[in-house]
């Protein structure tokens, strides 16, 4: 394989008290690792074994897609958070958010609503569309914006295992915590810069 599962970018207890080490251990060691094990088993001995993870995500379907996209999504999610995060972005990202959504407050409300009201399992994303406009989208299960011609900048995991041990069924409290305390705007800004530079 051309890729391996990336390590967490912080210690298990780094996001406490907002997300517990118990949640991170279960989420990373069981769920994320489980998707990686399934992906390896499914692509072993096939042409996909020599492809990048991005290529597998955008070029596969069924079980291979589900496992590959969940590996990709989770890796992106870990980097969408950091200890001491939250607040507001700066620079070009802040400017584009204001232009696309009217204000940061309106953007935050829309992102929170997309995450908190999403039916079932999935993800809420801040993306850049092919026309260079920012948009908030939600995807079901393993679905990923890359498959729809969009570039992810930031995500919030709204599968129950992301928050149930900490807030039970109160997804809204979890989403507020991510937005207020953990959002890694530096990561989103670097994704925006990389996307802009590539066009």
MDAnalysis code that builds the backbone (N, CA, C; Angstrom):
import MDAnalysis as mda
import numpy as np

u = mda.Universe.empty(597, n_residues=199, atom_resindex=np.repeat(np.arange(199), 3), trajectory=True)
u.add_TopologyAttr("name", ["N", "CA", "C"] * 199)
u.add_TopologyAttr("resid", np.arange(1, 200))
u.add_TopologyAttr("resname", ["UNK", "UNK", "UNK", "UNK", "UNK", "UNK", "UNK", "UNK", "UNK", "UNK", "UNK", "UNK", "UNK", "UNK", "UNK", "UNK", "UNK", "UNK", "UNK", "UNK", "UNK", "UNK", "UNK", "UNK", "UNK", "UNK", "UNK", "UNK", "UNK", "UNK", "UNK", "UNK", "UNK", "UNK", "UNK", "UNK", "UNK", "UNK", "UNK", "UNK", "UNK", "UNK", "UNK", "UNK", "UNK", "UNK", "UNK", "UNK", "UNK", "UNK", "UNK", "UNK", "UNK", "UNK", "UNK", "UNK", "UNK", "UNK", "UNK", "UNK", "UNK", "UNK", "UNK", "UNK", "UNK", "UNK", "UNK", "UNK", "UNK", "UNK", "UNK", "UNK", "UNK", "UNK", "UNK", "UNK", "UNK", "UNK", "UNK", "UNK", "UNK", "UNK", "UNK", "UNK", "UNK", "UNK", "UNK", "UNK", "UNK", "UNK", "UNK", "UNK", "UNK", "UNK", "UNK", "UNK", "UNK", "UNK", "UNK", "UNK", "UNK", "UNK", "UNK", "UNK", "UNK", "UNK", "UNK", "UNK", "UNK", "UNK", "UNK", "UNK", "UNK", "UNK", "UNK", "UNK", "UNK", "UNK", "UNK", "UNK", "UNK", "UNK", "UNK", "UNK", "UNK", "UNK", "UNK", "UNK", "UNK", "UNK", "UNK", "UNK", "UNK", "UNK", "UNK", "UNK", "UNK", "UNK", "UNK", "UNK", "UNK", "UNK", "UNK", "UNK", "UNK", "UNK", "UNK", "UNK", "UNK", "UNK", "UNK", "UNK", "UNK", "UNK", "UNK", "UNK", "UNK", "UNK", "UNK", "UNK", "UNK", "UNK", "UNK", "UNK", "UNK", "UNK", "UNK", "UNK", "UNK", "UNK", "UNK", "UNK", "UNK", "UNK", "UNK", "UNK", "UNK", "UNK", "UNK", "UNK", "UNK", "UNK", "UNK", "UNK", "UNK", "UNK", "UNK", "UNK", "UNK", "UNK", "UNK", "UNK", "UNK", "UNK", "UNK", "UNK", "UNK", "UNK", "UNK"])
u.atoms.positions = np.array([
    [0.829, -1.195, 0.000],
    [0.000, 0.000, 0.000],
    [0.865, 1.246, 0.000],
    [0.365, 2.310, -0.641],
    [1.115, 3.559, -0.738],
    [0.882, 4.476, 0.458],
    [0.083, 4.046, 1.397],
    [-0.234, 4.907, 2.540],
    [-0.434, 4.047, 3.772],
    [-0.274, 4.674, 4.916],
    [-0.547, 4.041, 6.195],
    [-1.481, 4.942, 6.987],
    [-2.094, 4.385, 7.996],
    [-2.939, 5.182, 8.868],
    [-2.075, 6.174, 9.635],
    [-2.430, 7.431, 9.576],
    [-1.652, 8.464, 10.248],
    [-1.917, 8.431, 11.757],
    [-0.892, 8.721, 12.539],
    [-1.112, 8.790, 13.995],
    [-1.955, 10.005, 14.347],
    [-2.585, 9.937, 15.510],
    [-3.272, 11.127, 16.013],
    [-2.272, 12.280, 16.111],
    [-2.691, 13.499, 15.796],
    [-1.759, 14.629, 15.867],
    [-1.583, 15.183, 17.280],
    [-2.125, 14.478, 18.288],
    [-2.002, 14.904, 19.686],
    [-2.218, 13.678, 20.566],
    [-1.928, 13.820, 21.856],
    [-2.137, 12.735, 22.805],
    [-3.631, 12.511, 23.042],
    [-3.966, 11.335, 23.543],
    [-5.370, 10.999, 23.788],
    [-6.065, 11.988, 24.723],
    [-5.317, 12.541, 25.670],
    [-5.937, 13.443, 26.646],
    [-5.810, 14.917, 26.262],
    [-5.305, 15.200, 25.056],
    [-5.009, 16.586, 24.677],
    [-6.256, 17.457, 24.551],
    [-7.392, 16.855, 24.229],
    [-8.606, 17.639, 24.004],
    [-9.501, 17.705, 25.244],
    [-9.057, 17.108, 26.344],
    [-9.840, 17.182, 27.578],
    [-9.827, 18.604, 28.122],
    [-10.893, 19.034, 28.806],
    [-12.079, 18.258, 29.188],
    [-13.172, 18.222, 28.115],
    [-12.880, 18.734, 26.948],
    [-13.923, 18.903, 25.933],
    [-14.281, 17.588, 25.234],
    [-13.268, 16.818, 24.869],
    [-13.461, 15.456, 24.373],
    [-12.545, 14.568, 25.193],
    [-13.101, 13.551, 25.808],
    [-12.353, 12.737, 26.767],
    [-11.367, 11.799, 26.072],
    [-10.339, 11.418, 26.828],
    [-9.392, 10.432, 26.311],
    [-10.091, 9.108, 26.051],
    [-11.101, 8.804, 26.814],
    [-11.871, 7.568, 26.603],
    [-12.530, 7.581, 25.223],
    [-13.114, 8.721, 24.865],
    [-13.729, 8.842, 23.548],
    [-12.685, 8.737, 22.447],
    [-11.555, 9.431, 22.598],
    [-10.527, 9.398, 21.557],
    [-9.950, 8.000, 21.387],
    [-9.728, 7.296, 22.477],
    [-9.191, 5.937, 22.369],
    [-10.164, 5.025, 21.637],
    [-11.426, 5.091, 21.991],
    [-12.430, 4.275, 21.318],
    [-12.538, 4.668, 19.852],
    [-12.584, 5.949, 19.589],
    [-12.814, 6.462, 18.247],
    [-11.630, 6.141, 17.333],
    [-10.417, 6.400, 17.808],
    [-9.227, 6.177, 16.973],
    [-8.826, 4.704, 16.934],
    [-8.731, 4.084, 18.112],
    [-8.210, 2.712, 18.185],
    [-9.193, 1.670, 17.661],
    [-10.472, 1.923, 17.800],
    [-11.468, 0.935, 17.376],
    [-12.087, 1.293, 16.026],
    [-12.677, 2.474, 15.936],
    [-13.404, 2.835, 14.718],
    [-12.460, 3.156, 13.563],
    [-11.583, 4.131, 13.753],
    [-10.667, 4.530, 12.684],
    [-9.769, 3.352, 12.285],
    [-9.154, 2.708, 13.274],
    [-8.294, 1.564, 12.977],
    [-9.061, 0.424, 12.323],
    [-10.308, 0.255, 12.733],
    [-11.131, -0.793, 12.144],
    [-11.388, -0.563, 10.666],
    [-11.626, 0.687, 10.279],
    [-11.815, 0.999, 8.859],
    [-10.532, 0.733, 8.074],
    [-9.380, 1.056, 8.667],
    [-8.115, 0.818, 7.984],
    [-7.885, -0.678, 7.778],
    [-8.199, -1.474, 8.790],
    [-8.030, -2.924, 8.659],
    [-8.940, -3.487, 7.571],
    [-10.175, -2.996, 7.513],
    [-11.104, -3.446, 6.477],
    [-10.613, -3.053, 5.091],
    [-10.089, -1.834, 4.974],
    [-9.602, -1.369, 3.681],
    [-8.427, -2.226, 3.206],
    [-7.466, -2.483, 4.086],
    [-6.308, -3.297, 3.710],
    [-6.743, -4.670, 3.237],
    [-7.678, -5.272, 3.961],
    [-8.137, -6.612, 3.597],
    [-8.836, -6.621, 2.243],
    [-9.582, -5.550, 1.948],
    [-10.357, -5.515, 0.710],
    [-9.521, -5.199, -0.524],
    [-8.420, -4.458, -0.378],
    [-7.657, -4.073, -1.565],
    [-6.397, -4.907, -1.760],
    [-6.096, -5.774, -0.805],
    [-4.890, -6.588, -0.933],
    [-4.951, -7.428, -2.215],
    [-3.902, -7.333, -3.014],
    [-3.831, -8.100, -4.243],
    [-4.625, -7.542, -5.397],
    [-5.160, -6.324, -5.240],
    [-5.927, -5.667, -6.308],
    [-5.159, -4.445, -6.793],
    [-5.534, -3.880, -7.958],
    [-4.857, -2.667, -8.433],
    [-4.926, -1.499, -7.452],
    [-5.973, -1.461, -6.630],
    [-6.121, -0.368, -5.666],
    [-5.005, -0.341, -4.640],
    [-4.331, -1.470, -4.464],
    [-3.256, -1.557, -3.481],
    [-2.120, -0.584, -3.803],
    [-1.982, -0.220, -5.066],
    [-0.914, 0.680, -5.490],
    [-1.383, 2.123, -5.680],
    [-2.625, 2.405, -5.293],
    [-3.164, 3.755, -5.461],
    [-3.036, 4.551, -4.176],
    [-3.138, 5.868, -4.303],
    [-3.186, 6.728, -3.129],
    [-4.565, 6.619, -2.483],
    [-4.648, 7.020, -1.239],
    [-5.936, 6.990, -0.546],
    [-6.946, 7.893, -1.244],
    [-6.511, 9.079, -1.670],
    [-7.412, 9.990, -2.381],
    [-7.983, 9.327, -3.628],
    [-7.139, 8.612, -4.372],
    [-7.592, 7.969, -5.599],
    [-8.588, 6.858, -5.309],
    [-8.363, 6.126, -4.238],
    [-9.314, 5.069, -3.874],
    [-10.654, 5.683, -3.483],
    [-10.613, 6.765, -2.720],
    [-11.853, 7.421, -2.284],
    [-12.668, 7.890, -3.486],
    [-12.018, 8.524, -4.424],
    [-12.757, 9.103, -5.562],
    [-13.033, 8.101, -6.673],
    [-12.402, 6.932, -6.622],
    [-12.563, 5.999, -7.725],
    [-13.141, 4.653, -7.357],
    [-13.674, 4.514, -6.159],
    [-14.202, 3.219, -5.729],
    [-15.663, 3.332, -5.337],
    [-16.248, 2.204, -4.999],
    [-17.643, 2.169, -4.551],
    [-17.808, 1.016, -3.564],
    [-18.997, 0.908, -3.007],
    [-19.301, -0.203, -2.112],
    [-18.436, -0.232, -0.871],
    [-18.050, -1.438, -0.460],
    [-17.295, -1.613, 0.768],
    [-15.928, -0.968, 0.739],
    [-15.261, -1.008, -0.414],
    [-13.943, -0.373, -0.515],
    [-14.080, 1.126, -0.302],
    [-15.071, 1.736, -0.950],
    [-15.281, 3.176, -0.753],
    [-15.582, 3.486, 0.708],
    [-16.481, 2.735, 1.320],
    [-16.866, 3.018, 2.704],
    [-15.655, 2.993, 3.630],
    [-14.804, 1.985, 3.490],
    [-13.632, 1.885, 4.357],
    [-12.625, 2.984, 4.044],
    [-12.335, 3.206, 2.750],
    [-11.343, 4.216, 2.368],
    [-11.788, 5.613, 2.769],
    [-13.038, 5.944, 2.510],
    [-13.532, 7.286, 2.829],
    [-13.557, 7.519, 4.338],
    [-13.877, 6.488, 5.101],
    [-13.872, 6.674, 6.549],
    [-12.457, 6.841, 7.091],
    [-11.478, 6.169, 6.487],
    [-10.089, 6.417, 6.880],
    [-9.727, 7.868, 6.568],
    [-10.056, 8.324, 5.360],
    [-9.752, 9.699, 4.948],
    [-10.483, 10.706, 5.836],
    [-11.776, 10.504, 6.017],
    [-12.587, 11.443, 6.797],
    [-12.082, 11.579, 8.223],
    [-11.758, 10.451, 8.838],
    [-11.298, 10.510, 10.223],
    [-9.952, 11.209, 10.336],
    [-9.043, 10.930, 9.433],
    [-7.752, 11.610, 9.479],
    [-7.936, 13.121, 9.345],
    [-8.841, 13.536, 8.487],
    [-9.122, 14.960, 8.288],
    [-9.785, 15.553, 9.532],
    [-10.667, 14.794, 10.150],
    [-11.368, 15.245, 11.357],
    [-10.398, 15.498, 12.503],
    [-9.449, 14.574, 12.737],
    [-8.499, 14.794, 13.838],
    [-7.766, 16.115, 13.662],
    [-7.418, 16.443, 12.436],
    [-6.653, 17.661, 12.164],
    [-7.533, 18.908, 12.106],
    [-8.826, 18.699, 12.092],
    [-9.760, 19.824, 12.154],
    [-9.933, 20.340, 13.575],
    [-9.306, 19.664, 14.543],
    [-9.394, 20.069, 15.945],
    [-7.997, 20.210, 16.534],
    [-7.899, 21.011, 17.577],
    [-6.662, 21.127, 18.339],
    [-6.981, 21.656, 19.724],
    [-6.098, 21.383, 20.669],
    [-6.240, 21.967, 22.003],
    [-6.093, 23.479, 21.888],
    [-6.950, 24.214, 22.581],
    [-6.888, 25.668, 22.522],
    [-7.418, 26.237, 21.226],
    [-8.260, 25.474, 20.544],
    [-8.837, 25.947, 19.284],
    [-10.077, 26.793, 19.517],
    [-10.945, 26.804, 18.518],
    [-12.155, 27.608, 18.598],
    [-11.908, 29.049, 18.169],
    [-12.785, 29.921, 18.571],
    [-12.644, 31.319, 18.181],
    [-12.986, 31.524, 16.717],
    [-12.254, 32.438, 16.083],
    [-12.517, 32.771, 14.686],
    [-11.238, 32.664, 13.862],
    [-11.377, 32.419, 12.564],
    [-10.200, 32.410, 11.687],
    [-9.732, 33.835, 11.401],
    [-8.612, 33.915, 10.712],
    [-8.058, 35.211, 10.324],
    [-7.806, 35.231, 8.823],
    [-7.346, 36.359, 8.334],
    [-6.853, 36.459, 6.968],
    [-7.876, 36.144, 5.890],
    [-7.408, 35.448, 4.852],
    [-8.239, 35.168, 3.682],
    [-9.455, 34.324, 4.031],
    [-9.291, 33.379, 4.944],
    [-10.435, 32.532, 5.296],
    [-11.537, 33.354, 5.940],
    [-11.182, 34.233, 6.856],
    [-12.189, 35.095, 7.494],
    [-12.871, 35.964, 6.445],
    [-12.094, 36.522, 5.526],
    [-12.664, 37.356, 4.468],
    [-13.642, 36.566, 3.609],
    [-13.252, 35.364, 3.227],
    [-14.123, 34.555, 2.371],
    [-15.363, 34.076, 3.115],
    [-15.233, 33.789, 4.400],
    [-16.405, 33.415, 5.197],
    [-17.390, 34.578, 5.252],
    [-16.889, 35.774, 5.502],
    [-17.765, 36.946, 5.547],
    [-18.454, 37.167, 4.200],
    [-17.719, 36.998, 3.108],
    [-18.287, 37.203, 1.777],
    [-19.320, 36.128, 1.432],
    [-19.072, 34.900, 1.860],
    [-19.942, 33.784, 1.490],
    [-21.174, 33.662, 2.374],
    [-21.039, 34.022, 3.657],
    [-22.132, 33.776, 4.600],
    [-22.682, 35.050, 5.241],
    [-22.075, 36.191, 4.989],
    [-22.555, 37.449, 5.557],
    [-21.771, 37.893, 6.773],
    [-21.435, 36.933, 7.640],
    [-20.637, 37.222, 8.835],
    [-20.183, 35.897, 9.421],
    [-19.215, 35.976, 10.337],
    [-18.778, 34.745, 10.982],
    [-19.909, 34.162, 11.821],
    [-20.686, 35.014, 12.485],
    [-21.793, 34.524, 13.325],
    [-22.799, 33.743, 12.484],
    [-23.121, 34.245, 11.296],
    [-24.060, 33.530, 10.430],
    [-23.455, 32.219, 9.941],
    [-22.180, 32.245, 9.607],
    [-21.492, 31.023, 9.205],
    [-21.537, 29.995, 10.322],
    [-21.209, 30.419, 11.549],
    [-21.191, 29.491, 12.675],
    [-22.561, 28.866, 12.895],
    [-23.615, 29.685, 12.824],
    [-24.967, 29.162, 13.003],
    [-25.310, 28.111, 11.945],
    [-24.896, 28.369, 10.709],
    [-25.194, 27.431, 9.623],
    [-24.413, 26.140, 9.773],
    [-23.148, 26.243, 10.177],
    [-22.352, 25.045, 10.369],
    [-22.881, 24.232, 11.550],
    [-23.233, 24.923, 12.627],
    [-23.789, 24.207, 13.776],
    [-25.084, 23.501, 13.394],
    [-25.936, 24.178, 12.650],
    [-27.199, 23.573, 12.252],
    [-26.981, 22.368, 11.344],
    [-26.024, 22.486, 10.411],
    [-25.732, 21.371, 9.507],
    [-25.260, 20.152, 10.281],
    [-24.468, 20.381, 11.325],
    [-23.949, 19.274, 12.122],
    [-24.994, 18.731, 13.090],
    [-25.654, 19.630, 13.807],
    [-26.566, 19.194, 14.867],
    [-27.861, 18.598, 14.331],
    [-28.317, 19.063, 13.174],
    [-29.596, 18.589, 12.652],
    [-29.461, 17.493, 11.604],
    [-28.228, 17.104, 11.289],
    [-28.013, 16.054, 10.288],
    [-28.692, 14.774, 10.752],
    [-29.469, 14.167, 9.874],
    [-30.196, 12.959, 10.254],
    [-29.283, 11.744, 10.137],
    [-29.143, 11.025, 11.231],
    [-28.330, 9.821, 11.214],
    [-26.845, 10.123, 11.283],
    [-26.051, 9.191, 10.775],
    [-24.599, 9.287, 10.846],
    [-24.041, 10.061, 9.661],
    [-22.928, 10.777, 9.886],
    [-22.333, 11.512, 8.784],
    [-21.377, 12.584, 9.248],
    [-21.273, 13.623, 8.423],
    [-20.262, 14.652, 8.600],
    [-20.821, 16.007, 8.182],
    [-20.361, 17.068, 8.836],
    [-20.634, 18.439, 8.398],
    [-19.308, 19.046, 7.966],
    [-19.313, 19.737, 6.810],
    [-18.071, 20.202, 6.197],
    [-18.145, 21.679, 5.817],
    [-17.026, 22.353, 5.938],
    [-16.805, 23.617, 5.245],
    [-15.974, 23.270, 4.024],
    [-16.472, 23.606, 2.843],
    [-15.790, 23.229, 1.605],
    [-15.616, 24.443, 0.699],
    [-14.686, 24.299, -0.243],
    [-14.591, 25.234, -1.353],
    [-15.128, 24.529, -2.594],
    [-16.086, 25.160, -3.240],
    [-16.647, 24.603, -4.464],
    [-15.709, 24.846, -5.640],
    [-16.021, 24.249, -6.769],
    [-15.182, 24.411, -7.961],
    [-15.175, 25.849, -8.474],
    [-16.210, 26.651, -8.088],
    [-16.250, 28.059, -8.501],
    [-15.584, 28.982, -7.471],
    [-14.828, 28.377, -6.532],
    [-14.062, 29.103, -5.511],
    [-14.933, 29.757, -4.438],
    [-16.192, 29.371, -4.348],
    [-17.070, 29.856, -3.290],
    [-17.072, 28.871, -2.127],
    [-17.203, 29.385, -0.914],
    [-17.302, 28.526, 0.254],
    [-18.742, 28.084, 0.463],
    [-18.894, 26.869, 0.968],
    [-20.227, 26.325, 1.220],
    [-20.155, 25.377, 2.401],
    [-21.253, 25.253, 3.118],
    [-21.390, 24.261, 4.181],
    [-22.238, 23.124, 3.631],
    [-21.729, 21.911, 3.739],
    [-22.479, 20.743, 3.275],
    [-22.431, 19.673, 4.349],
    [-23.396, 18.785, 4.322],
    [-23.356, 17.604, 5.175],
    [-23.412, 16.379, 4.284],
    [-22.742, 15.322, 4.706],
    [-22.733, 14.079, 3.946],
    [-23.132, 12.932, 4.856],
    [-23.751, 11.938, 4.268],
    [-24.208, 10.778, 5.034],
    [-23.152, 9.685, 5.061],
    [-23.098, 8.991, 6.178],
    [-22.253, 7.819, 6.338],
    [-20.795, 8.140, 6.007],
    [-20.207, 7.519, 4.967],
    [-18.802, 7.753, 4.642],
    [-18.606, 8.791, 3.550],
    [-19.669, 9.331, 3.010],
    [-19.559, 10.207, 1.845],
    [-18.616, 11.382, 2.119],
    [-17.930, 11.798, 1.041],
    [-16.858, 12.781, 1.150],
    [-17.009, 13.825, 0.051],
    [-16.807, 15.115, 0.355],
    [-16.941, 16.164, -0.660],
    [-16.043, 15.991, -1.882],
    [-14.902, 15.309, -1.720],
    [-14.023, 15.076, -2.866],
    [-14.767, 14.385, -4.006],
    [-15.730, 13.568, -3.652],
    [-16.490, 12.811, -4.663],
    [-17.498, 13.689, -5.396],
    [-17.663, 14.914, -4.953],
    [-18.641, 15.826, -5.544],
    [-17.968, 17.089, -6.090],
    [-16.670, 17.006, -6.341],
    [-15.945, 18.125, -6.940],
    [-15.676, 19.279, -6.001],
    [-15.746, 19.035, -4.694],
    [-15.509, 20.079, -3.708],
    [-14.249, 19.773, -2.909],
    [-13.612, 20.809, -2.378],
    [-12.398, 20.652, -1.583],
    [-12.710, 20.886, -0.108],
    [-12.547, 19.874, 0.737],
    [-12.812, 20.066, 2.169],
    [-11.794, 20.993, 2.817],
    [-12.287, 21.868, 3.674],
    [-11.418, 22.752, 4.458],
    [-11.444, 22.383, 5.938],
    [-12.584, 21.855, 6.396],
    [-12.786, 21.577, 7.820],
    [-13.959, 20.611, 7.929],
    [-13.958, 19.755, 8.966],
    [-15.110, 18.875, 9.154],
    [-15.427, 18.660, 10.624],
    [-16.670, 18.265, 10.878],
    [-17.127, 17.831, 12.204],
    [-17.773, 16.463, 12.023],
    [-17.290, 15.483, 12.753],
    [-17.837, 14.130, 12.721],
    [-19.114, 14.099, 13.560],
    [-20.228, 13.662, 12.971],
    [-21.464, 13.582, 13.745],
    [-21.980, 12.146, 13.864],
    [-21.097, 11.161, 13.637],
    [-21.438, 9.803, 14.032],
    [-21.504, 9.760, 15.561],
    [-22.379, 8.930, 16.107],
    [-22.565, 8.910, 17.561],
    [-21.288, 8.594, 18.335],
    [-20.420, 7.759, 17.766],
    [-19.222, 7.399, 18.531],
    [-18.285, 8.590, 18.738],
    [-18.512, 9.693, 18.029],
    [-17.681, 10.887, 18.214],
    [-18.010, 11.620, 19.506],
    [-19.207, 11.394, 20.039],
    [-19.616, 12.215, 21.191],
    [-20.414, 11.484, 22.265],
    [-20.896, 10.256, 22.001],
    [-21.885, 9.660, 22.905],
    [-21.347, 9.414, 24.304],
    [-20.094, 9.026, 24.439],
    [-19.543, 8.786, 25.772],
    [-19.450, 10.073, 26.586],
    [-19.337, 11.208, 25.914],
    [-19.155, 12.485, 26.613],
    [-20.458, 13.247, 26.826],
    [-21.322, 13.285, 25.822],
    [-22.546, 14.089, 25.942],
    [-23.817, 13.276, 25.730],
    [-23.671, 11.939, 25.708],
    [-24.804, 11.052, 25.452],
    [-25.456, 11.424, 24.109],
    [-26.762, 11.662, 24.104],
    [-27.429, 11.958, 22.827],
    [-27.512, 13.459, 22.530],
    [-26.782, 14.269, 23.297],
    [-26.822, 15.720, 23.094],
    [-25.770, 16.117, 22.060],
    [-26.084, 15.893, 20.797],
    [-25.145, 16.232, 19.728],
    [-24.872, 17.734, 19.682],
    [-25.896, 18.540, 19.972],
    [-25.728, 19.988, 19.939],
    [-24.655, 20.475, 20.904],
    [-24.596, 19.879, 22.100],
    [-23.572, 20.268, 23.075],
    [-22.186, 19.923, 22.557],
    [-22.063, 18.756, 21.924],
    [-20.786, 18.353, 21.329],
    [-20.371, 19.321, 20.221],
    [-21.297, 19.679, 19.357],
    [-20.979, 20.587, 18.248],
    [-20.565, 21.951, 18.791],
    [-21.276, 22.452, 19.784],
    [-20.888, 23.724, 20.408],
    [-19.470, 23.653, 20.967],
    [-19.147, 22.544, 21.620],
    [-17.814, 22.379, 22.193],
    [-16.743, 22.400, 21.116],
    [-16.986, 21.686, 20.019],
    [-16.014, 21.674, 18.928],
    [-15.814, 23.084, 18.381],
    [-16.907, 23.787, 18.133],
    [-16.812, 25.122, 17.551],
    [-16.202, 26.136, 18.518],
    [-16.560, 26.042, 19.779],
    [-16.099, 27.035, 20.757],
    [-14.685, 26.790, 21.261],
    [-14.284, 25.508, 21.365],
    [-13.049, 25.176, 22.074],
    [-11.994, 24.442, 21.250],
    [-12.389, 23.831, 20.123],
    [-11.467, 22.898, 19.482],
    [-11.190, 23.150, 18.005],
    [-12.000, 23.924, 17.318],
    [-11.819, 24.085, 15.875],
    [-10.416, 24.589, 15.548],
    [-9.757, 23.886, 14.630],
    [-8.392, 24.224, 14.235],
    [-8.435, 25.092, 12.979],
    [-8.545, 26.398, 13.187],
    [-8.647, 27.315, 12.057],
    [-7.352, 27.379, 11.256],
    [-6.219, 27.122, 11.898],
    [-4.958, 27.094, 11.152],
    [-4.977, 25.990, 10.096],
    [-5.547, 24.856, 10.436],
    [-5.665, 23.756, 9.491],
    [-6.562, 24.145, 8.322],
    [-7.710, 24.756, 8.633],
    [-8.622, 25.190, 7.574],
    [-7.967, 26.237, 6.680],
    [-7.229, 27.160, 7.291],
    [-6.558, 28.207, 6.519],
    [-5.486, 27.616, 5.605],
    [-4.759, 26.607, 6.097],
    [-3.726, 25.986, 5.258],
    [-4.359, 25.218, 4.105],
    [-5.505, 24.611, 4.334],
    [-6.208, 23.923, 3.251],
    [-6.699, 24.908, 2.206],
    [-7.195, 26.054, 2.651],
    [-7.620, 27.093, 1.717],
    [-6.445, 27.604, 0.905],
    [-5.340, 27.865, 1.552],
    [-4.156, 28.373, 0.852],
    [-3.657, 27.380, -0.178],
    [-3.626, 26.093, 0.189],
    [-3.158, 25.058, -0.727],
    [-4.087, 24.938, -1.929],
    [-5.380, 25.044, -1.682],
    [-6.361, 24.936, -2.762],
    [-6.238, 26.121, -3.703],
    [-6.097, 27.317, -3.135],
    [-5.975, 28.533, -3.945],
    [-4.695, 28.511, -4.783],
    [-3.603, 28.037, -4.190],
    [-2.322, 27.992, -4.883],
    [-2.334, 26.998, -6.040],
    [-3.146, 25.955, -5.893],
    [-3.182, 24.903, -6.911],
    [-4.032, 25.281, -8.113],
    [-4.807, 26.378, -8.007],
    [-5.719, 26.753, -9.101],
    [-5.092, 27.822, -9.989],
])
